[in-house]
Amino acid sequence: MSDTPSPPLHLGRQSALPASPEQAILDYVPNPRRGTLYLVRFAAPEFTSLCPVTGQPDFAHLVIDYAPGETIVESKSLKLFLGAFRNHCGFHEDVTVGIGQRLCDEMRPLWLRIGGYWYPRGGIPIDVFWQSGPAPAGLWVPDQGVPGYRGRG
């Protein structure tokens, strides 16, 4: 990403779902509250990808928290990026951490964390967490609010 964000590619336009996460273009716009420490949260409770071994669908509830720096991610482009995983094969760990790292590498927030709360396959739920480093001093970081998987009963 250059130091000056490009005009949003998706905002206000019809956009097709990218064929893969690698082909997805994330848009970043100037932070409207630059210099203010605050937290942004995106929740994707119906995230899907594919198991790289069986090709069967995997489902997760993703929670992405970040403290913006110079830019913020445009939500429509994030939705399209996450949707591109529907046909993408990847282990839970790779998918969760890869999303967080791509956002960090391109957006360069002050701080970012992602929680991937994966629903059970084979009887075992997997939760994956990644963050860019310690949260900035003074940043209010609420609990992600996703309870551990308890099954039925």
C-alpha positions as a Markdown table, in Angstrom:
| # | Residue | x | y | z |
|---|---|---|---|---|
| 1 | Met | 0.0 | 0.0 | 0.0 |
| 2 | Ser | 1.3 | 3.5 | -0.8 |
| 3 | Asp | 1.4 | 6.2 | 1.8 |
| 4 | Thr | -1.7 | 7.9 | 0.2 |
| 5 | Pro | -4.7 | 5.6 | -0.1 |
| 6 | Ser | -6.2 | 5.2 | -3.5 |
| 7 | Pro | -9.9 | 6.1 | -4.0 |
| 8 | Pro | -12.1 | 3.2 | -2.9 |
| 9 | Leu | -12.5 | 0.6 | -5.7 |
| 10 | His | -15.8 | -0.9 | -4.3 |
| 11 | Leu | -17.6 | 1.9 | -2.5 |
| 12 | Gly | -20.7 | 3.0 | -4.4 |
| 13 | Arg | -20.1 | 0.5 | -7.2 |
| 14 | Gln | -21.4 | -3.0 | -7.9 |
| 15 | Ser | -18.6 | -5.5 | -7.1 |
| 16 | Ala | -18.4 | -9.2 | -7.8 |
| 17 | Leu | -17.1 | -11.6 | -5.1 |
| 18 | Pro | -13.4 | -12.2 | -5.8 |
| 19 | Ala | -12.4 | -15.7 | -7.0 |
| 20 | Ser | -9.9 | -16.0 | -4.2 |
| 21 | Pro | -8.6 | -14.1 | -1.2 |
| 22 | Glu | -5.4 | -13.3 | -3.1 |
| 23 | Gln | -7.4 | -11.6 | -5.8 |
| 24 | Ala | -9.4 | -9.6 | -3.4 |
| 25 | Ile | -8.6 | -5.9 | -3.2 |
| 26 | Leu | -9.0 | -4.3 | 0.2 |
| 27 | Asp | -9.8 | -0.5 | 0.1 |
| 28 | Tyr | -8.4 | 1.8 | 2.8 |
| 29 | Val | -9.5 | 5.4 | 3.3 |
| 30 | Pro | -8.0 | 8.1 | 5.5 |
| 31 | Asn | -8.8 | 7.8 | 9.2 |
| 32 | Pro | -11.5 | 10.4 | 9.9 |
| 33 | Arg | -10.3 | 10.6 | 13.5 |
| 34 | Arg | -6.6 | 10.6 | 13.0 |
| 35 | Gly | -4.7 | 11.2 | 16.2 |
| 36 | Thr | -7.5 | 9.8 | 18.3 |
| 37 | Leu | -7.1 | 6.4 | 20.0 |
| 38 | Tyr | -10.2 | 4.3 | 19.4 |
| 39 | Leu | -11.1 | 0.7 | 18.6 |
| 40 | Val | -13.0 | -0.6 | 15.5 |
| 41 | Arg | -14.7 | -4.0 | 15.6 |
| 42 | Phe | -15.9 | -6.2 | 12.7 |
| 43 | Ala | -17.8 | -9.4 | 13.5 |
| 44 | Ala | -18.3 | -12.0 | 10.8 |
| 45 | Pro | -20.5 | -14.6 | 12.5 |
| 46 | Glu | -21.1 | -16.6 | 9.2 |
| 47 | Phe | -17.6 | -16.9 | 7.9 |
| 48 | Thr | -16.9 | -19.9 | 5.7 |
| 49 | Ser | -13.9 | -21.5 | 4.1 |
| 50 | Leu | -13.0 | -25.0 | 2.9 |
| 51 | Cys | -11.1 | -27.8 | 4.7 |
| 52 | Pro | -7.8 | -28.3 | 2.7 |
| 53 | Val | -8.0 | -32.1 | 3.3 |
| 54 | Thr | -11.6 | -33.0 | 2.6 |
| 55 | Gly | -12.9 | -29.9 | 0.7 |
| 56 | Gln | -15.8 | -29.8 | 3.2 |
| 57 | Pro | -17.0 | -26.4 | 4.4 |
| 58 | Asp | -15.7 | -25.0 | 7.7 |
| 59 | Phe | -17.7 | -22.3 | 9.6 |
| 60 | Ala | -16.4 | -19.7 | 12.0 |
| 61 | His | -17.4 | -16.6 | 13.9 |
| 62 | Leu | -14.6 | -14.1 | 13.3 |
| 63 | Val | -14.0 | -11.0 | 15.4 |
| 64 | Ile | -11.5 | -8.4 | 14.1 |
| 65 | Asp | -10.6 | -5.5 | 16.5 |
| 66 | Tyr | -8.2 | -2.8 | 15.5 |
| 67 | Ala | -6.9 | 0.7 | 16.5 |
| 68 | Pro | -6.6 | 2.7 | 13.3 |
| 69 | Gly | -3.5 | 4.5 | 12.4 |
| 70 | Glu | -3.5 | 6.7 | 9.2 |
| 71 | Thr | -6.2 | 4.6 | 7.5 |
| 72 | Ile | -9.3 | 2.5 | 8.1 |
| 73 | Val | -10.4 | -0.5 | 6.0 |
| 74 | Glu | -13.5 | 0.2 | 4.0 |
| 75 | Ser | -16.2 | -2.3 | 5.1 |
| 76 | Lys | -17.6 | -3.4 | 1.7 |
| 77 | Ser | -14.1 | -4.4 | 0.5 |
| 78 | Leu | -13.6 | -6.3 | 3.8 |
| 79 | Lys | -16.9 | -8.1 | 3.3 |
| 80 | Leu | -15.8 | -9.1 | -0.3 |
| 81 | Phe | -12.4 | -10.2 | 1.0 |
| 82 | Leu | -13.9 | -12.4 | 3.7 |
| 83 | Gly | -16.5 | -13.8 | 1.2 |
| 84 | Ala | -13.6 | -14.8 | -1.1 |
| 85 | Phe | -12.7 | -17.5 | 1.4 |
| 86 | Arg | -15.9 | -19.5 | 0.6 |
| 87 | Asn | -14.0 | -21.4 | -2.1 |
| 88 | His | -10.6 | -21.2 | -0.4 |
| 89 | Cys | -9.0 | -24.3 | 1.2 |
| 90 | Gly | -7.0 | -23.5 | 4.3 |
| 91 | Phe | -6.4 | -24.8 | 7.8 |
| 92 | His | -8.2 | -22.7 | 10.5 |
| 93 | Glu | -4.8 | -21.4 | 11.8 |
| 94 | Asp | -3.6 | -20.3 | 8.4 |
| 95 | Val | -6.9 | -18.6 | 7.5 |
| 96 | Thr | -7.3 | -16.7 | 10.8 |
| 97 | Val | -3.7 | -15.5 | 11.1 |
| 98 | Gly | -3.5 | -14.8 | 7.4 |
| 99 | Ile | -6.5 | -12.4 | 7.5 |
| 100 | Gly | -5.0 | -10.6 | 10.5 |
| 101 | Gln | -1.5 | -10.3 | 8.9 |
| 102 | Arg | -2.8 | -9.1 | 5.6 |
| 103 | Leu | -4.9 | -6.4 | 7.2 |
| 104 | Cys | -1.9 | -5.4 | 9.4 |
| 105 | Asp | 0.6 | -5.4 | 6.5 |
| 106 | Glu | -1.7 | -3.3 | 4.2 |
| 107 | Met | -3.5 | -1.0 | 6.7 |
| 108 | Arg | -0.7 | -0.5 | 9.2 |
| 109 | Pro | -3.0 | 0.0 | 12.2 |
| 110 | Leu | -1.7 | 0.9 | 15.6 |
| 111 | Trp | -2.9 | -2.5 | 16.8 |
| 112 | Leu | -5.0 | -5.4 | 15.5 |
| 113 | Arg | -6.2 | -8.7 | 16.9 |
| 114 | Ile | -8.4 | -11.4 | 15.3 |
| 115 | Gly | -10.3 | -14.2 | 17.0 |
| 116 | Gly | -11.4 | -17.1 | 14.9 |
| 117 | Tyr | -14.0 | -19.2 | 16.7 |
| 118 | Trp | -14.4 | -22.2 | 14.5 |
| 119 | Tyr | -17.3 | -24.6 | 14.8 |
| 120 | Pro | -16.6 | -28.2 | 15.4 |
| 121 | Arg | -15.6 | -30.7 | 12.7 |
| 122 | Gly | -14.8 | -34.2 | 13.9 |
| 123 | Gly | -16.1 | -33.2 | 17.3 |
| 124 | Ile | -13.4 | -30.6 | 18.1 |
| 125 | Pro | -13.9 | -26.8 | 17.9 |
| 126 | Ile | -10.8 | -24.8 | 17.2 |
| 127 | Asp | -10.3 | -21.2 | 18.3 |
| 128 | Val | -7.4 | -19.3 | 16.8 |
| 129 | Phe | -6.2 | -15.9 | 18.1 |
| 130 | Trp | -3.6 | -13.5 | 16.7 |
| 131 | Gln | -2.6 | -10.0 | 17.5 |
| 132 | Ser | 0.0 | -7.6 | 16.1 |
| 133 | Gly | 1.5 | -6.9 | 19.6 |
| 134 | Pro | 0.4 | -5.4 | 22.9 |
| 135 | Ala | -2.6 | -3.1 | 22.8 |
| 136 | Pro | -1.7 | 0.6 | 23.0 |
| 137 | Ala | -1.8 | 2.1 | 26.5 |
| 138 | Gly | -5.2 | 3.6 | 27.2 |
| 139 | Leu | -7.1 | 1.7 | 24.4 |
| 140 | Trp | -10.3 | 0.2 | 25.7 |
| 141 | Val | -10.4 | -3.4 | 24.4 |
| 142 | Pro | -13.6 | -5.1 | 25.3 |
| 143 | Asp | -14.0 | -8.9 | 25.5 |
| 144 | Gln | -14.8 | -10.3 | 22.0 |
| 145 | Gly | -18.0 | -11.7 | 23.4 |
| 146 | Val | -17.9 | -15.1 | 21.8 |
| 147 | Pro | -18.4 | -17.8 | 24.3 |
| 148 | Gly | -16.4 | -21.0 | 24.1 |
| 149 | Tyr | -18.2 | -23.8 | 22.3 |
| 150 | Arg | -20.4 | -25.8 | 24.6 |
| 151 | Gly | -22.4 | -28.0 | 22.3 |
| 152 | Arg | -26.0 | -28.8 | 22.9 |
| 153 | Gly | -26.7 | -29.1 | 26.6 |
